[in-house]
Amino acid sequence: MSVEPFPLIELSGSAGQRGRDYGRQAAARVRRSIEHYTLQLAADGHGVEKVRGWARDFLPRIEAFDPAYIEEMRGIAEGAEVPFEDIVLINARTEVLQLGKRNAASKDPDGCTGVVVLPEASADGALIHAQNWDWKSECAETGVVLRIRRDDGPDILTFVEAGGLARAGLNAAGIAVTANYLQSDRDYRSLGVPLALIRRKMLEKEFVAQAFHAAYTTVKSASNNIIVSQAGGVAINFECAPDESFQVHATKGLIVHANHWISPVALSKLKDTGVASTPDSLYRDMRVRGLLEAHGGGLDVAKVKEALFDDYQHPWSVCRPPRLNSAGNLSATVAMLVMQPAKGILEIAPLPALNRQFTRYDLFSTAEARAAA
């Protein structure tokens, strides 16, 4: 299984031009992403045209949210020489996969363990934002890192499945975003904006209040947990139902979240339906928080990585090796991401249970980094 570094793709220009350049440079990985999800949906009895129809159903929502995203996705399709609907599928894959499984016996939870270390708990007073992304192990071969140079807002550095517009990342305004799977009894009653595009919108913002607004108010198809931080020392965890959001704030300078609801207000209003498929979530956040708090402050990047490498209850651990999940699919911690938003640094280790080598991706040039410091 591949443990090669994720390729870095540099993009600039108009939305269409960015898309075409992206599609050309990542064509092989884009096609692999499409093949992976179309085969999975086919195994559940859904043909290509049916899946593309589901993707098209999201287009009015996306068009109303930001028409430039349609232009960029059309550019990706053109550059990679694939159907446009297949790129929409990649950007709405969480929603389409779950729509496809509503009548299926199996579920495929998109796990994760997210961490923010606020300045008061940090060794050098700099915020750290990190995550283990738990998903299908094959996606170690489809991930890419995009460095987007923008004329109409802050530059962006984001890790994403090839063909997607964003997943986790940071921007030149010091905003960082990660997200974790959640599930509730309110999910999929109606269509909302695909989650990947909400994260992209947040990373386009100059001010963290604008990013908070996008996370808090955008109507979604399903539940999701979104952690938003800003390098100056602010972070909020939003536990989002499709139609309502609940805040979880830091304690002892830390935010740690896995894949179950923890807001008392949320739990008084909805039913957590995801724990049955992600029972390890119930201790993953406790393990990471405990390992970090044991240091008594003074946390740095190395200590955050150490906590996210935790192998307690291996293979049902914080750092998950490739193993069969409850749905019978091979899943793993596909990537460990550690961000230093003030410095514009994103470090990623693919399949960290098998590989502890990180690749560093920089948003800023040397001169920009020196000026920021």
C-alpha positions in Angstrom: 0.0 0.0 0.0 1.3 3.4 -1.0 3.0 5.6 1.6 4.3 8.1 -0.9 4.0 11.8 0.0 0.9 13.5 -1.3 1.7 15.6 -4.4 1.6 19.4 -4.1 -0.4 21.2 -6.8 0.0 25.0 -7.3 -3.0 26.8 -8.6 -3.8 30.4 -9.6 -6.0 32.4 -12.0 -9.7 32.3 -12.5 -11.9 29.5 -11.1 -12.0 27.8 -14.5 -8.3 28.1 -15.1 -7.5 26.8 -11.6 -9.8 23.9 -12.3 -8.3 23.0 -15.6 -4.7 23.2 -14.2 -5.8 21.0 -11.3 -7.5 18.4 -13.5 -4.5 18.1 -15.8 -1.9 17.8 -13.0 -3.9 15.4 -10.9 -5.7 13.5 -13.7 -4.6 10.0 -12.6 -5.6 10.5 -9.0 -8.9 12.1 -10.0 -9.8 9.1 -12.1 -8.8 6.8 -9.2 -11.0 8.8 -6.8 -14.0 8.5 -9.2 -13.4 4.8 -9.9 -13.2 4.0 -6.2 -16.5 5.6 -5.3 -18.4 4.5 -8.4 -17.3 0.9 -7.7 -18.4 1.2 -4.1 -21.8 2.5 -5.1 -22.1 -0.1 -7.8 -21.6 -2.8 -5.1 -24.6 -1.4 -3.3 -26.6 -1.7 -6.5 -26.4 1.8 -7.9 -25.4 2.3 -11.6 -23.3 5.1 -12.9 -26.3 7.1 -14.3 -28.2 6.9 -11.1 -25.1 8.1 -9.1 -24.6 11.0 -11.6 -28.3 11.9 -11.2 -27.7 12.2 -7.4 -24.7 14.4 -8.1 -26.8 16.6 -10.4 -29.4 17.0 -7.6 -26.9 19.0 -5.6 -26.2 21.5 -8.4 -28.9 24.0 -7.6 -27.7 24.2 -3.9 -24.1 24.6 -5.1 -25.0 27.3 -7.7 -26.9 29.3 -5.0 -24.0 28.9 -2.6 -21.2 30.0 -5.0 -21.5 29.7 -8.8 -17.7 29.9 -9.0 -17.5 26.4 -7.5 -19.5 25.1 -10.5 -17.0 26.8 -12.9 -14.0 25.3 -11.0 -15.5 21.8 -11.0 -16.2 22.1 -14.7 -12.6 23.1 -15.2 -11.3 20.1 -13.2 -13.5 17.8 -15.3 -12.2 19.3 -18.5 -8.5 19.1 -17.4 -8.8 15.5 -16.2 -11.0 14.5 -19.2 -13.8 13.1 -17.0 -17.6 13.8 -16.8 -18.5 16.9 -14.9 -21.0 14.9 -12.7 -18.1 12.7 -11.5 -16.3 15.7 -10.1 -19.5 16.8 -8.4 -19.6 13.3 -6.9 -16.1 13.7 -5.4 -17.1 17.1 -3.8 -20.4 15.6 -2.5 -19.1 12.1 -1.8 -20.1 12.0 1.9 -23.7 12.9 1.0 -23.9 10.7 -2.1 -22.4 7.6 -0.3 -24.9 7.9 2.5 -27.8 8.5 0.1 -26.7 5.3 -1.6 -26.6 3.4 1.7 -29.9 4.5 3.2 -31.4 1.2 2.2 -28.2 -0.8 2.6 -27.2 -2.8 5.6 -23.7 -1.4 5.8 -22.6 2.0 6.8 -19.2 3.6 6.1 -18.4 6.1 8.8 -15.8 8.8 7.9 -13.9 9.0 11.2 -11.4 11.4 12.5 -9.8 12.7 15.7 -9.3 16.5 15.8 -7.1 18.6 18.1 -6.5 22.3 18.7 -3.9 23.5 21.2 -4.5 27.1 22.1 -1.7 29.5 22.8 -2.1 29.2 26.6 -1.3 25.5 26.4 1.4 25.8 23.7 5.2 25.8 24.4 5.9 28.8 22.2 2.5 30.6 22.4 1.5 29.5 18.9 -1.7 27.7 18.1 -1.5 24.2 16.7 -4.4 22.5 14.8 -4.2 18.8 13.9 -6.2 15.8 12.9 -6.1 12.1 12.1 -8.3 11.4 9.1 -9.8 7.9 9.3 -11.3 6.7 6.1 -10.8 4.1 3.4 -7.2 3.1 3.2 -7.2 3.3 -0.6 -7.5 7.1 -0.3 -3.8 7.2 0.6 -3.4 6.9 -3.2 -5.9 9.7 -4.1 -5.0 12.6 -1.8 -3.4 15.8 -3.0 -2.3 19.1 -1.4 -3.5 22.3 -3.2 -1.7 25.6 -2.8 -4.2 28.2 -4.2 -2.9 31.6 -5.0 -5.9 34.0 -5.0 -6.5 37.5 -6.2 -9.8 37.9 -4.4 -8.9 36.7 -0.9 -6.3 34.9 1.3 -4.2 32.2 -0.3 -5.2 28.6 0.7 -3.3 25.4 1.5 -5.6 22.4 1.7 -5.4 18.6 1.8 -8.1 16.9 -0.2 -9.1 13.9 -2.2 -8.2 14.5 -5.8 -11.0 16.3 -7.6 -12.2 18.0 -4.4 -12.1 21.7 -3.7 -11.1 21.4 -0.1 -11.0 19.2 3.0 -8.8 20.3 5.8 -6.3 23.2 5.6 -5.3 26.7 6.5 -5.2 30.1 4.8 -3.0 33.2 4.8 -5.3 34.9 7.3 -4.3 32.3 9.9 -7.6 30.4 9.7 -7.5 26.6 9.9 -10.3 24.1 9.5 -10.7 20.3 10.1 -13.9 18.2 10.2 -15.1 15.0 11.8 -18.0 12.7 10.9 -21.1 12.9 13.0 -24.5 11.3 12.6 -27.9 12.1 14.0 -31.6 11.3 13.6 -32.0 14.5 11.6 -29.8 13.5 8.7 -30.8 13.3 5.0 -34.3 14.7 5.3 -33.4 17.3 2.6 -30.4 18.3 0.5 -28.0 21.0 1.7 -24.6 22.3 0.6 -22.0 19.6 0.3 -19.7 19.6 3.3 -16.5 19.9 1.3 -17.7 23.1 -0.2 -18.6 24.6 3.1 -15.0 24.0 4.3 -13.7 25.6 1.1 -15.9 28.6 1.7 -14.5 28.9 5.3 -10.9 28.8 4.0 -11.6 31.6 1.6 -12.5 34.0 4.4 -10.2 36.8 5.7 -11.8 37.0 9.1 -12.6 34.1 11.5 -16.0 35.5 12.2 -16.9 35.0 8.6 -15.7 31.4 8.8 -17.7 30.8 11.9 -20.8 32.2 10.1 -20.3 29.7 7.2 -20.0 26.8 9.6 -22.8 27.8 11.8 -25.5 28.9 9.3 -25.1 26.9 6.1 -27.8 24.3 5.7 -26.3 20.8 5.4 -27.7 17.5 4.3 -26.3 15.7 7.3 -24.5 16.2 10.6 -20.8 17.1 10.7 -18.3 18.3 13.3 -16.3 21.3 12.2 -13.3 22.7 14.2 -12.3 26.3 13.2 -9.3 28.1 14.6 -7.4 31.3 14.0 -3.7 31.8 14.7 -4.4 34.7 17.1 -5.7 32.3 19.6 -9.4 31.6 19.0 -11.0 28.2 18.2 -14.5 26.9 18.3 -15.8 23.4 17.7 -19.1 23.4 15.9 -21.2 20.2 16.2 -23.6 20.7 13.3 -26.9 19.0 12.6 -28.3 19.8 9.2 -30.4 22.6 10.5 -28.8 23.7 13.8 -25.3 24.1 15.2 -24.0 23.7 18.7 -20.7 25.1 20.1 -18.1 23.2 22.1 -15.3 25.4 23.6 -11.8 24.6 24.7 -11.0 23.4 28.3 -7.5 23.7 29.7 -6.5 25.3 26.4 -7.5 22.2 24.4 -10.2 21.2 21.9 -10.3 17.4 21.2 -13.1 15.8 19.3 -13.7 12.4 17.7 -17.0 11.1 16.2 -19.7 11.3 18.8 -21.7 14.3 20.0 -20.6 15.9 23.3 -22.5 19.1 23.5 -25.1 18.6 26.3 -27.5 20.9 24.5 -27.2 18.9 21.3 -27.7 15.6 23.2 -30.9 17.0 24.8 -32.3 17.7 21.3 -31.2 14.9 19.0 -30.2 11.3 18.9 -26.6 10.3 18.2 -27.0 7.5 15.7 -23.3 7.2 14.8 -21.8 5.5 17.9 -23.0 2.1 16.8 -20.6 2.2 13.9 -17.8 4.1 15.6 -17.7 2.8 19.1 -14.0 3.5 19.4 -14.8 7.2 19.2 -16.0 7.0 22.8 -12.4 6.7 24.0 -10.3 8.2 21.2 -11.0 11.8 22.3 -10.3 10.8 26.0 -7.0 9.2 25.1 -5.7 12.2 23.1 -6.8 14.7 25.7 -5.3 12.6 28.6 -2.0 12.3 26.8 -1.8 16.0 26.1 -2.9 17.1 29.5 -0.4 14.8 31.2 2.3 17.2 30.0 0.9 20.0 32.1 1.1 22.6 29.3 4.1 23.5 27.2 2.7 21.5 24.2 4.5 21.5 20.9 4.1 19.9 17.5 6.1 16.8 18.6 3.8 16.2 21.6 0.7 16.6 19.5 2.0 14.0 17.0 2.9 11.7 19.8 -0.7 11.8 21.1 -2.2 11.2 17.7 0.1 8.2 17.2 -1.5 6.6 20.2 -2.1 2.8 19.6 -4.2 2.0 22.7 -6.6 -0.9 21.8 -4.8 -1.4 18.5 -6.2 -1.8 15.8 -9.2 0.1 17.2 -6.9 2.9 18.1 -6.5 6.7 17.6 -3.9 5.9 15.0 -5.6 3.2 13.0 -3.7 0.7 10.9 -5.5 -0.7 7.8 -8.2 -3.0 9.2 -11.7 -4.1 8.4 -14.3 -1.7 9.8 -17.8 -2.6 11.0 -19.0 -2.4 7.4 -16.5 -4.9 6.3 -14.3 -2.4 4.3 -10.6 -1.8 4.7 -10.2 1.5 6.7 -7.2 3.2 8.2 -5.9 6.5 9.5 -5.3 7.7 5.9 -3.3 10.8 7.0 -2.1 12.7 10.1 -2.2 16.4 9.5 -0.5 19.0 11.8 -1.0 22.7 11.1 0.8 25.8 12.4 -1.5 28.5 11.0 0.6 31.5 12.0 3.5 30.1 10.0 1.4 28.7 7.1 2.8 25.2 7.7 1.0 22.0 7.1 2.7 18.6 7.8 1.2 15.4 6.6 2.1 11.7 7.2 0.3 9.3 4.9 -0.9 6.1 6.7 0.8 7.1 9.9 0.3 3.7 11.6 2.7 2.3 9.0 4.8 5.4 8.2 6.0 8.2 10.5 7.6 10.3 7.8 6.0 13.8 7.5 6.1 16.0 4.4 6.1 19.7 5.1 4.0 22.0 2.8 4.4 25.8 3.1 1.8 28.3 2.2 4.2 31.3 2.4 7.4 31.9 0.5 10.5 32.4 2.5 10.2 36.1 2.4 6.5 36.0 3.4 7.3 33.7 6.3 10.0 36.0 7.5 7.7 39.0 7.3 4.9 37.1 9.2 7.4 36.2 11.9 
